[in-house]
Amino acid sequence: MILAVMAFAGVLLFVSARLPLVVRYRYDWWRGIALQCLVAGSGCLLVVLSDVRYHGYYFENSVQAGDLLQVRLEEPVQAKKKTFKTIAQVRYVVRGNMRIPAKGRLLVYLQIDSNARRLRQGDQLLIKNNSVPVSRSGNPGAFDHRSYCEWQQIYRQVYLQQDAWHLLQEREESSIQRWLHVSRGYCLQTLQQYIGGREAALAAALLIGYRYDLDPEMVQDYTNTGIVHIIAISGMHLALIYGALLWLLRWWPAQRFADMLKGILIIVLLWAFTLLTGGAASVLRATVMFTFLTLGKFLLQRHTNVYNTLAASAFLLLCYEPRLLLDVGFQLSYLAVLSIVVAYRRLYYQLRFDNKYLNRLWDMTALTLAAQLFTLPVSLYYFHQFPLYFLPANMMAVPLSTVVLYGELLLLIVGRIPAIAVMVGSLLKMIMQLMNTLVNQIGHLPGALMADTQLPLFSVLCLYACIGGLLLWMMHQWKPGLYVLLLAMTSWSVGSMFLRLNEQHQRKMVVYNIPGHTVVDMVSGRRAWRLTGKGITDTVYDRYLRPAYVYYGIGEIAGTCAEESLFPGFRVLVAGNKRLVIVDSILPKRYPEKKLRTDYLLLSHNPHVDIKQLEKIFDAAYYIFDASNSLRNIQRWKSDCYVLTLRFFSVPDQGAYVVNF
């Protein structure tokens, strides 16, 4: 299909180029459409061709039973509750004495032990090939971890016990990779030595984007106040470093050759910093933009158009990795810059103050408000929340983080002089403690966070149309912009009305994917009847159930489901015309004379039962194995169902089970 569209567009361009000039001029808009189709088709083709699964060296295409995989760790090992986690790049498929070159990325979970704790980024391991598809909870409204990994071209995951992996002595690193590891190690060691504590982790995140040691509570505070971008390397950090480089090199003479050397030095340092931080989407965007600015200013002696620079950087990055288009950081980064370019100056000139301090304060306020203009809809769509005190939080955190960033650069320079480094580190720690305290206090003010905001994609588009129409009407005096605004608001209202009507008529049964728990909801309209197992804490509720209730628009938990007592020892739940039987204990010794008819049979909390025995008691249309069971029992039940040709659903493997009735 893609090739057909591209071929048709190419033929249309070829034919139109040979038509008379009058005809070409009259129908020139067709050439524009054909060109856009050709570019879009090329992008789609690039996405398909860049997919590692279609590559001849993808490890899943060549691996066989009994093969081993030689992998290289791409990230530091992160400590989770029950495992260590990292990402590995497959290098070879090891078959006997042969090493077959291979490619692909793996999500690796390691059993917690002292050997796994000592693993470092760049280590090479020999592991058993027991990979499975990346897991997903599938819970309504939950974060889709599988899709997130797939857009990073990670399709498989593996769990390794102590005897399932072996550390190899060889380290295949290029000189650049070795320099990056040494440089990053020096940065982390210096920050830990002279700052220490959780402030050292914050300093590492601010300087080089190393976020693996951050305190989760501190990250939540920054998220709740809308300044999480402070602890994520972004365009702001690159702008500060770019400004510092221009200031340091201002003494160079204004000559052609000197300007060329200055521009090359700035570009090299910017890209070195980008590689050191890991090359996140927002950093790449900023680096490409500043590279274009530097090329135009120092090498070509030309001033660039910011819109062209922004579009060119996006085009180049998407040619390099087309999947960046769906990266949240990429979207927010470009939207923030575009929003500032479009609205900042116009908003700033709405108010002028004679006092230079008030004028500077208004300048920062206008910049912060402008950055939120285009990022607000996307933030609501992905994160379902909006920090109401983002303005004072940014006004406080941005200046302090700027001082911290420059102070960290100074600390790295004087790191070999302990007397000076101790003073700089102590001062930086006090500043970061002050910043953390202020952020925490702002985040806990009444009404600091507007949470549980469900914004569908249609509403996002309508909101952008509202913003666009308002800007055209207010800033460019384009009267049709007002009609665009009114039409978008009307469409948004109508769409929301249909969504609420759909919520009023929904009838669903949901078996949630919550490890160690059995939770079933019967949803009718905007009410839910819940059956929960023991130990449902507030943390479990907030992580698994609350997003689902927001997603379905549930406003009331009516209590537990109605139960029937058809047979002693089993819990039977009825909702509408559907019946669910829960088996969570051993079977009774005496079987009924006639099979009990049920729509769903749910096995919960590892009951000591056999599928063949259940077949003698129940006439079940569907077997469900929830996440409170062990994987070993689920695998045994699945095998029995395959033999008996029974329909089943494994919640840990396939995600939450949702059925309409």
Wavefront OBJ file of the C-alpha trace (Angstrom):
o trace
v 0.000 0.000 0.000
v 2.788 2.421 0.945
v 4.748 1.628 -2.208
v 1.605 2.028 -4.330
v 0.912 5.503 -2.906
v 4.540 6.542 -3.412
v 4.565 5.184 -6.952
v 1.338 7.037 -7.811
v 2.718 10.278 -6.330
v 5.970 9.843 -8.254
v 4.141 9.239 -11.537
v 1.955 12.286 -10.910
v 5.019 14.482 -10.334
v 6.726 13.059 -13.423
v 3.684 13.688 -15.642
v 2.980 17.157 -14.242
v 6.561 18.239 -14.974
v 5.929 17.626 -18.686
v 2.610 19.444 -18.973
v 2.331 22.914 -20.523
v 3.226 25.773 -18.213
v -0.366 27.105 -18.103
v -1.743 23.719 -17.034
v 1.003 23.245 -14.468
v 0.317 26.669 -12.982
v -3.448 26.050 -12.779
v -3.141 22.643 -11.135
v 0.031 23.265 -9.157
v -1.722 22.327 -5.917
v -1.861 18.727 -7.160
v 1.918 18.695 -7.244
v 1.968 19.833 -3.625
v -0.349 17.013 -2.584
v 1.737 14.483 -4.515
v 4.928 15.755 -2.915
v 3.420 15.532 0.571
v 2.242 11.963 -0.162
v 5.748 11.094 -1.301
v 7.307 12.495 1.876
v 4.709 10.807 4.134
v 5.129 7.514 2.291
v 8.903 7.747 2.653
v 8.458 8.258 6.397
v 6.167 5.228 6.706
v 8.601 3.146 4.675
v 11.452 4.313 6.896
v 9.526 3.188 10.001
v 9.028 -0.287 8.530
v 12.617 -0.661 7.313
v 14.072 0.523 10.627
v 12.139 -2.113 12.589
v 14.758 -4.512 13.928
v 12.340 -7.459 13.725
v 12.580 -7.378 9.935
v 16.359 -7.307 10.018
v 18.190 -10.464 9.019
v 20.331 -10.347 12.160
v 17.470 -10.035 14.661
v 18.203 -12.650 17.315
v 14.655 -14.053 17.492
v 14.866 -14.983 13.788
v 17.934 -17.189 14.259
v 17.898 -18.425 17.838
v 17.194 -22.118 18.510
v 16.446 -24.209 21.586
v 19.549 -24.548 23.749
v 21.294 -21.457 22.317
v 22.849 -18.834 24.554
v 22.904 -15.083 24.024
v 25.892 -12.791 24.455
v 24.574 -9.390 25.464
v 26.004 -6.010 26.450
v 24.374 -3.923 29.187
v 23.242 -0.560 27.809
v 22.113 0.959 31.105
v 23.187 0.813 34.750
v 21.483 -1.849 36.834
v 18.487 -0.379 38.691
v 17.238 -1.820 41.978
v 13.517 -2.638 42.017
v 11.453 -4.148 44.813
v 12.164 -7.785 43.959
v 14.658 -7.680 41.084
v 17.370 -5.707 39.340
v 16.444 -4.219 35.993
v 18.463 -3.128 32.974
v 18.412 -3.074 29.166
v 20.822 -5.193 27.127
v 21.877 -5.204 23.486
v 22.193 -8.672 21.942
v 25.585 -9.095 20.257
v 25.797 -12.801 19.394
v 23.790 -16.000 19.412
v 26.115 -18.630 20.912
v 25.559 -22.127 19.535
v 28.145 -24.608 20.723
v 31.528 -23.210 19.713
v 30.025 -20.776 17.184
v 29.110 -17.117 17.693
v 26.505 -15.898 15.224
v 26.279 -12.071 14.954
v 22.865 -10.828 16.073
v 20.996 -7.644 16.915
v 18.099 -6.717 19.157
v 17.399 -5.283 22.586
v 16.243 -7.121 25.686
v 14.568 -5.951 28.876
v 16.522 -7.866 31.534
v 15.403 -8.644 35.089
v 18.009 -10.182 37.414
v 17.528 -12.024 40.665
v 18.837 -9.910 43.527
v 22.270 -11.063 44.680
v 25.708 -9.604 45.297
v 27.031 -10.522 41.843
v 24.178 -8.778 40.036
v 24.662 -5.705 42.233
v 28.230 -5.311 40.931
v 27.251 -5.251 37.246
v 28.041 -2.051 35.375
v 26.995 -0.452 32.119
v 29.064 -1.924 29.290
v 29.510 -5.371 30.897
v 28.978 -8.362 28.633
v 26.983 -11.349 29.836
v 26.347 -14.843 28.533
v 22.701 -15.616 29.326
v 20.203 -18.395 28.768
v 17.638 -17.798 26.055
v 14.352 -17.908 27.937
v 12.953 -14.601 26.702
v 9.224 -13.896 26.506
v 7.225 -10.978 25.065
v 7.340 -7.795 27.151
v 4.640 -7.948 29.784
v 1.736 -5.536 30.037
v -0.825 -5.051 32.771
v -3.641 -4.302 30.333
v -5.564 -2.603 33.140
v -7.979 0.069 31.871
v -6.410 3.507 31.933
v -3.008 2.108 32.898
v 0.322 2.946 31.294
v 0.923 0.638 28.321
v 4.408 -0.610 29.125
v 4.545 -2.978 26.154
v 3.835 -0.236 23.607
v 6.358 2.019 25.311
v 9.032 -0.655 24.968
v 8.075 -1.469 21.382
v 8.646 2.136 20.335
v 12.157 1.694 21.730
v 12.429 -1.526 19.696
v 12.354 -3.731 22.802
v 10.031 -6.646 22.125
v 11.315 -9.328 24.502
v 12.150 -9.563 28.190
v 14.033 -12.143 30.206
v 14.258 -13.030 33.895
v 17.651 -14.379 34.960
v 18.275 -16.309 38.158
v 21.746 -16.576 39.651
v 22.744 -19.577 37.512
v 21.229 -18.230 34.272
v 23.953 -15.718 33.438
v 27.735 -15.472 33.387
v 29.883 -12.332 33.324
v 32.393 -12.254 30.476
v 35.751 -10.583 30.930
v 35.853 -8.979 27.491
v 34.503 -5.447 27.025
v 34.065 -4.408 23.414
v 34.107 -0.630 23.576
v 35.149 2.021 21.148
v 37.386 4.865 22.259
v 34.366 7.199 22.350
v 32.360 4.795 24.535
v 35.350 4.385 26.848
v 35.731 8.148 27.129
v 32.020 8.544 27.874
v 32.137 5.921 30.642
v 35.236 7.471 32.199
v 33.760 10.969 32.001
v 30.424 9.920 33.437
v 32.186 7.999 36.197
v 34.263 11.071 37.089
v 31.131 13.230 37.232
v 29.245 10.805 39.474
v 32.214 10.243 41.766
v 32.913 13.965 42.152
v 29.272 14.805 42.883
v 28.946 11.975 45.400
v 32.219 12.881 47.105
v 31.622 16.602 47.557
v 27.810 16.797 47.699
v 26.558 13.387 48.816
v 23.126 12.192 49.895
v 20.044 12.507 47.763
v 21.266 15.930 46.661
v 24.108 14.172 44.802
v 21.513 12.146 42.872
v 19.641 15.365 42.058
v 22.900 16.994 40.944
v 23.670 14.041 38.651
v 20.205 14.298 37.089
v 20.604 18.048 36.566
v 24.060 17.804 35.038
v 24.237 14.595 32.978
v 20.717 13.172 33.092
v 21.667 10.276 35.406
v 18.296 9.622 37.092
v 18.759 6.096 38.418
v 19.520 7.141 42.018
v 16.811 9.776 42.418
v 14.563 9.616 45.462
v 11.030 8.666 44.233
v 9.358 11.002 46.728
v 11.469 13.912 45.515
v 10.606 13.115 41.889
v 6.921 13.071 42.831
v 7.265 16.506 44.458
v 8.789 17.935 41.287
v 6.072 16.276 39.203
v 3.256 17.630 41.365
v 4.575 21.174 40.978
v 5.049 20.958 37.204
v 8.832 21.389 37.223
v 9.946 17.822 36.540
v 11.745 19.243 33.506
v 14.260 20.669 35.983
v 15.589 17.180 36.771
v 15.462 16.004 33.161
v 18.090 17.225 30.728
v 16.241 19.470 28.291
v 16.670 22.449 26.013
v 16.979 24.735 29.022
v 20.195 23.003 30.082
v 21.606 23.178 26.554
v 20.701 26.869 26.338
v 22.554 27.568 29.590
v 25.619 25.660 28.429
v 25.475 27.327 25.001
v 25.300 30.733 26.665
v 28.211 29.852 28.929
v 30.321 28.782 25.943
v 29.571 32.033 24.111
v 30.545 34.000 27.222
v 33.784 32.063 27.722
v 34.796 32.450 24.065
v 33.846 36.115 23.723
v 37.531 37.158 23.865
v 38.287 35.482 20.521
v 38.945 38.041 17.792
v 36.114 38.624 15.305
v 37.886 37.146 12.308
v 36.695 34.665 9.726
v 39.118 31.911 10.683
v 38.682 32.515 14.418
v 34.879 32.403 14.070
v 35.111 29.082 12.243
v 37.278 27.579 15.007
v 34.932 28.989 17.644
v 31.896 27.497 15.909
v 33.544 24.082 15.501
v 34.607 24.061 19.168
v 31.097 24.959 20.344
v 29.510 22.244 18.187
v 31.988 19.606 19.395
v 31.405 20.498 23.054
v 27.620 20.519 22.648
v 27.591 17.076 21.021
v 30.036 15.730 23.601
v 27.658 16.865 26.336
v 24.727 15.307 24.454
v 26.498 11.949 24.237
v 27.439 12.189 27.904
v 23.775 12.635 28.899
v 22.615 9.639 26.852
v 21.048 11.529 23.958
v 17.439 11.953 25.111
v 14.954 13.307 22.566
v 14.741 16.781 24.132
v 18.547 17.041 24.282
v 18.918 15.963 20.653
v 16.373 18.549 19.583
v 18.178 21.325 21.393
v 21.608 20.189 20.200
v 20.544 20.055 16.557
v 18.948 23.510 16.865
v 22.023 25.065 18.452
v 24.193 23.336 15.864
v 22.206 25.049 13.098
v 22.439 28.383 14.926
v 26.190 27.987 15.349
v 26.693 27.006 11.717
v 24.729 30.021 10.532
v 26.350 32.503 12.906
v 30.025 31.476 12.926
v 30.607 29.380 9.810
v 28.169 30.687 7.187
v 27.833 34.214 8.596
v 24.054 34.052 8.196
v 21.164 34.435 10.573
v 18.694 31.542 10.622
v 14.900 31.563 10.825
v 13.799 29.903 14.060
v 10.821 28.170 12.423
v 13.035 26.719 9.691
v 15.599 25.645 12.282
v 12.927 23.967 14.382
v 11.440 22.152 11.381
v 14.859 21.120 10.023
v 15.966 19.695 13.378
v 12.733 17.698 13.688
v 13.088 16.416 10.127
v 16.681 15.264 10.670
v 15.897 13.570 13.983
v 12.899 11.756 12.512
v 15.004 10.588 9.578
v 17.483 9.212 12.119
v 14.795 7.614 14.326
v 11.185 7.957 13.092
v 9.808 6.491 16.330
v 10.786 9.683 18.141
v 7.546 11.157 16.818
v 5.603 9.260 19.506
v 8.126 9.977 22.252
v 6.513 12.158 24.922
v 9.748 14.034 25.590
v 10.159 14.776 21.879
v 6.599 16.096 21.602
v 6.759 18.251 24.735
v 10.177 19.616 23.825
v 9.165 20.824 20.373
v 5.785 22.070 21.530
v 7.391 24.097 24.332
v 9.867 25.755 21.968
v 7.196 26.419 19.344
v 4.905 27.855 22.009
v 7.638 30.201 23.251
v 8.487 31.318 19.720
v 4.845 32.013 18.865
v 3.511 33.569 22.049
v 6.327 34.749 24.316
v 7.133 38.134 22.784
v 3.505 38.987 22.100
v 2.574 38.132 25.666
v 5.534 40.024 27.102
v 4.634 43.247 25.308
v 1.126 43.189 26.768
v 2.563 44.665 29.993
v 5.564 46.966 30.524
v 7.015 48.097 33.852
v 9.367 50.994 34.498
v 10.985 49.152 37.390
v 13.638 46.851 35.943
v 13.106 44.190 38.624
v 9.356 44.081 38.017
v 10.029 44.027 34.306
v 12.423 41.097 34.735
v 9.875 39.278 36.873
v 7.199 39.789 34.213
v 9.651 38.577 31.571
v 10.106 35.260 33.421
v 6.349 35.013 34.007
v 5.554 35.549 30.325
v 8.156 32.963 29.318
v 6.717 30.371 31.728
v 3.122 31.009 30.639
v 4.066 30.886 26.961
v 5.818 27.531 27.384
v 2.641 26.051 28.888
v 0.394 27.138 26.030
v 1.047 24.299 23.562
v 2.231 21.691 26.078
v -0.927 21.797 28.241
v -3.137 19.546 26.026
v -0.420 16.915 25.580
v 0.387 16.933 29.309
v -3.272 16.393 30.195
v -3.563 13.630 27.590
v -0.570 11.627 28.844
v -0.408 12.404 32.554
v -4.072 13.216 33.400
v -3.072 15.950 35.839
v -2.177 19.626 35.915
v -0.166 21.439 38.620
v -1.967 24.657 39.464
v 1.076 26.241 41.129
v 3.446 25.666 38.224
v 4.103 29.417 37.877
v 5.551 30.120 41.364
v 7.330 26.759 41.293
v 9.059 27.602 38.012
v 9.853 31.146 39.139
v 11.630 29.698 42.150
v 13.230 26.553 40.706
v 14.575 27.829 37.379
v 16.937 30.473 38.854
v 18.110 28.096 41.594
v 18.680 25.223 39.157
v 20.612 27.591 36.884
v 22.942 28.465 39.761
v 23.284 24.765 40.593
v 24.113 23.812 37.005
v 26.858 26.437 36.687
v 28.087 25.487 40.159
v 28.342 21.837 39.154
v 30.404 22.735 36.102
v 32.706 24.702 38.396
v 32.858 21.750 40.802
v 33.973 19.418 38.021
v 36.710 21.875 37.041
v 38.065 22.211 40.615
v 37.367 18.591 41.542
v 41.094 17.859 41.787
v 41.548 20.680 44.317
v 39.858 19.363 47.500
v 39.982 22.612 49.460
v 37.979 24.531 46.846
v 35.796 21.554 45.837
v 34.579 21.035 49.417
v 33.389 24.653 49.657
v 31.671 24.558 46.258
v 30.027 21.191 47.038
v 28.739 22.372 50.419
v 27.267 25.517 48.893
v 25.577 23.519 46.126
v 24.123 21.086 48.660
v 22.593 23.943 50.679
v 21.061 25.465 47.542
v 19.554 22.126 46.477
v 18.211 21.470 49.977
v 16.530 24.881 49.871
v 15.102 24.135 46.420
v 13.790 20.721 47.529
v 12.190 22.225 50.634
v 10.421 24.941 48.655
v 9.243 22.454 46.013
v 7.901 20.147 48.710
v 6.002 22.966 50.420
v 4.489 24.220 47.155
v 3.488 20.683 46.162
v 1.604 20.171 49.439
v -0.377 23.401 49.328
v -4.180 22.946 49.164
v -5.329 22.326 45.615
v -1.777 22.102 44.279
v -2.601 19.355 41.798
v -5.637 18.925 39.564
v -5.610 15.137 39.204
v -7.751 12.502 37.451
v -8.275 14.641 34.339
v -9.256 12.335 31.472
v -8.706 14.034 28.110
v -9.410 11.858 25.037
v -7.544 12.397 21.777
v -10.571 14.110 20.204
v -10.620 16.633 23.056
v -6.883 17.251 22.607
v -7.441 18.142 18.950
v -10.354 20.417 19.859
v -8.274 22.132 22.542
v -5.464 22.817 20.047
v -8.034 24.208 17.615
v -9.299 26.497 20.400
v -5.770 27.706 21.152
v -5.001 28.248 17.468
v -8.213 30.162 16.805
v -7.703 32.316 19.898
v -4.123 33.184 18.900
v -5.149 34.065 15.339
v -7.980 36.243 16.583
v -6.100 38.065 19.370
v -2.594 38.394 17.910
v -3.220 38.649 14.174
v -6.687 40.238 14.257
v -7.958 37.447 11.981
v -11.716 37.414 12.562
v -12.316 33.869 11.242
v -10.125 32.731 14.142
v -13.053 33.515 16.423
v -15.276 31.195 14.395
v -12.614 28.479 14.600
v -12.573 28.928 18.371
v -16.367 28.694 18.668
v -16.574 25.697 16.320
v -13.851 23.862 18.256
v -15.556 24.548 21.589
v -18.876 23.321 20.196
v -17.281 20.156 18.812
v -15.556 19.558 22.145
v -18.847 19.933 24.024
v -20.699 17.593 21.655
v -17.916 15.010 21.853
v -17.910 15.189 25.660
v -21.688 14.757 25.696
v -21.469 11.579 23.601
v -18.689 10.301 25.857
v -20.841 10.817 28.952
v -23.802 9.113 27.270
v -21.588 6.163 26.425
v -20.448 5.993 30.047
v -24.061 5.936 31.217
v -24.809 2.859 29.073
v -21.582 0.868 29.601
v -21.795 -2.589 31.171
v -18.504 -4.393 31.721
v -16.784 -7.013 33.803
v -13.106 -6.342 34.576
v -10.658 -8.839 36.069
v -7.650 -6.691 36.961
v -4.038 -7.676 36.555
v -2.752 -6.984 40.074
v 0.086 -9.290 41.234
v -0.916 -11.248 44.332
v -4.511 -9.947 44.372
v -7.917 -10.868 43.026
v -9.981 -7.840 42.041
v -13.116 -8.051 39.907
v -15.328 -5.107 39.026
v -18.797 -5.236 37.553
v -19.353 -1.843 35.897
v -22.826 -0.570 35.086
v -23.069 3.007 33.900
v -20.994 5.159 36.189
v -21.246 2.750 39.104
v -19.092 -0.248 39.958
v -19.636 -3.265 42.157
v -16.306 -4.492 43.427
v -15.043 -7.799 44.719
v -11.589 -7.401 46.252
v -9.225 -9.809 47.883
v -7.389 -9.087 51.074
v -4.639 -6.526 51.384
v -5.802 -3.842 48.940
v -3.749 -0.925 50.214
v -3.978 2.711 49.189
v -0.871 2.232 47.060
v -2.451 -0.671 45.178
v -5.665 1.303 44.727
v -3.890 4.401 43.397
v -1.703 2.388 41.018
v -4.202 -0.091 39.567
v -7.835 0.783 40.353
v -7.975 4.565 40.388
v -6.774 4.976 36.746
v -9.451 2.500 35.645
v -12.201 4.390 37.464
v -11.074 7.646 35.870
v -10.899 5.955 32.462
v -14.451 4.580 32.725
v -15.829 7.689 34.413
v -16.908 5.739 37.499
v -18.139 8.062 40.200
v -19.524 5.598 42.749
v -18.443 2.252 44.202
v -21.764 0.660 45.063
v -20.308 -2.181 47.154
v -19.654 -5.836 46.492
v -21.311 -7.889 43.797
v -24.387 -9.943 44.546
v -23.537 -13.530 45.460
v -25.443 -16.762 44.885
v -24.991 -19.932 46.858
v -25.375 -22.581 44.190
v -22.829 -24.973 45.620
v -21.014 -24.962 48.968
v -17.362 -23.947 48.818
v -17.574 -21.620 45.806
v -18.291 -17.928 45.438
v -20.750 -17.186 42.656
v -21.159 -13.605 41.461
v -23.952 -12.394 39.219
v -24.038 -9.186 37.190
v -26.736 -8.752 34.601
v -27.050 -12.011 32.724
v -23.450 -13.074 33.442
v -22.343 -15.471 36.158
v -18.804 -15.736 37.532
v -17.659 -18.552 39.812
v -14.486 -18.055 41.845
v -12.461 -21.138 42.781
v -9.881 -20.299 45.444
v -9.751 -23.444 47.590
v -9.720 -27.209 47.265
v -12.631 -28.946 45.563
v -15.321 -30.704 47.616
v -15.139 -34.456 47.864
v -18.647 -34.981 46.483
v -19.473 -33.814 42.963
v -22.959 -32.618 41.975
v -25.149 -34.891 39.905
v -25.476 -32.262 37.194
v -22.834 -29.858 35.990
v -23.197 -26.283 37.134
v -23.526 -23.845 34.243
v -21.453 -20.659 34.462
v -20.166 -18.109 32.010
v -16.773 -17.628 33.653
v -14.714 -19.736 36.020
v -12.026 -17.735 37.814
v -9.116 -19.559 39.467
v -7.623 -17.478 42.244
v -4.856 -17.757 44.878
v -3.388 -21.067 43.688
v -6.213 -23.481 44.480
v -5.180 -27.152 44.562
v -7.386 -28.121 41.657
v -7.063 -29.872 38.344
v -8.794 -28.698 35.161
v -10.106 -32.231 34.543
v -11.726 -32.197 37.976
v -13.314 -28.821 37.312
v -14.718 -30.189 34.058
v -16.680 -32.749 36.065
v -18.277 -30.022 38.187
v -18.733 -27.028 35.904
v -19.918 -26.358 32.400
v -17.844 -23.172 31.995
v -17.710 -21.141 28.807
v -14.422 -19.487 29.780
v -11.621 -20.185 32.259
v -9.772 -17.181 33.730
v -6.470 -17.385 35.639
v -5.807 -14.148 37.528
v -2.533 -12.628 38.752
v -2.831 -14.031 42.281
v -1.721 -17.449 40.975
v 1.852 -18.604 40.471
v 3.173 -18.799 36.919
v 3.884 -22.517 37.389
v 0.253 -23.291 38.199
v -0.983 -21.116 35.345
v 1.298 -22.920 32.909
v -0.045 -26.298 34.103
v -3.656 -25.170 33.754
v -2.982 -23.749 30.303
v -1.522 -27.047 29.163
v -4.616 -28.917 30.420
v -6.886 -26.443 28.635
v -4.990 -26.981 25.385
v -5.443 -30.740 25.709
v -9.153 -30.447 26.542
v -9.705 -27.690 23.905
v -11.123 -25.311 26.504
v -11.233 -21.547 26.125
v -9.107 -19.724 28.690
v -7.531 -16.363 29.488
v -4.309 -15.858 31.460
v -4.337 -12.412 33.066
v -0.568 -12.245 33.845
v 0.258 -13.137 30.229
v -2.467 -11.269 28.340
v -3.348 -8.398 30.667
v -6.589 -7.533 32.415
v -9.674 -9.335 31.172
v -12.422 -6.928 30.090
v -15.720 -8.104 28.628
v -18.877 -6.175 27.719
v -22.241 -7.609 28.658
l 1 2 3 4 5 6 7 8 9 10 11 12 13 14 15 16 17 18 19 20 21 22 23 24 25 26 27 28 29 30 31 32 33 34 35 36 37 38 39 40 41 42 43 44 45 46 47 48 49 50 51 52 53 54 55 56 57 58 59 60 61 62 63 64 65 66 67 68 69 70 71 72 73 74 75 76 77 78 79 80 81 82 83 84 85 86 87 88 89 90 91 92 93 94 95 96 97 98 99 100 101 102 103 104 105 106 107 108 109 110 111 112 113 114 115 116 117 118 119 120 121 122 123 124 125 126 127 128 129 130 131 132 133 134 135 136 137 138 139 140 141 142 143 144 145 146 147 148 149 150 151 152 153 154 155 156 157 158 159 160 161 162 163 164 165 166 167 168 169 170 171 172 173 174 175 176 177 178 179 180 181 182 183 184 185 186 187 188 189 190 191 192 193 194 195 196 197 198 199 200 201 202 203 204 205 206 207 208 209 210 211 212 213 214 215 216 217 218 219 220 221 222 223 224 225 226 227 228 229 230 231 232 233 234 235 236 237 238 239 240 241 242 243 244 245 246 247 248 249 250 251 252 253 254 255 256 257 258 259 260 261 262 263 264 265 266 267 268 269 270 271 272 273 274 275 276 277 278 279 280 281 282 283 284 285 286 287 288 289 290 291 292 293 294 295 296 297 298 299 300 301 302 303 304 305 306 307 308 309 310 311 312 313 314 315 316 317 318 319 320 321 322 323 324 325 326 327 328 329 330 331 332 333 334 335 336 337 338 339 340 341 342 343 344 345 346 347 348 349 350 351 352 353 354 355 356 357 358 359 360 361 362 363 364 365 366 367 368 369 370 371 372 373 374 375 376 377 378 379 380 381 382 383 384 385 386 387 388 389 390 391 392 393 394 395 396 397 398 399 400 401 402 403 404 405 406 407 408 409 410 411 412 413 414 415 416 417 418 419 420 421 422 423 424 425 426 427 428 429 430 431 432 433 434 435 436 437 438 439 440 441 442 443 444 445 446 447 448 449 450 451 452 453 454 455 456 457 458 459 460 461 462 463 464 465 466 467 468 469 470 471 472 473 474 475 476 477 478 479 480 481 482 483 484 485 486 487 488 489 490 491 492 493 494 495 496 497 498 499 500 501 502 503 504 505 506 507 508 509 510 511 512 513 514 515 516 517 518 519 520 521 522 523 524 525 526 527 528 529 530 531 532 533 534 535 536 537 538 539 540 541 542 543 544 545 546 547 548 549 550 551 552 553 554 555 556 557 558 559 560 561 562 563 564 565 566 567 568 569 570 571 572 573 574 575 576 577 578 579 580 581 582 583 584 585 586 587 588 589 590 591 592 593 594 595 596 597 598 599 600 601 602 603 604 605 606 607 608 609 610 611 612 613 614 615 616 617 618 619 620 621 622 623 624 625 626 627 628 629 630 631 632 633 634 635 636 637 638 639 640 641 642 643 644 645 646 647 648 649 650 651 652 653 654 655 656 657 658 659 660 661
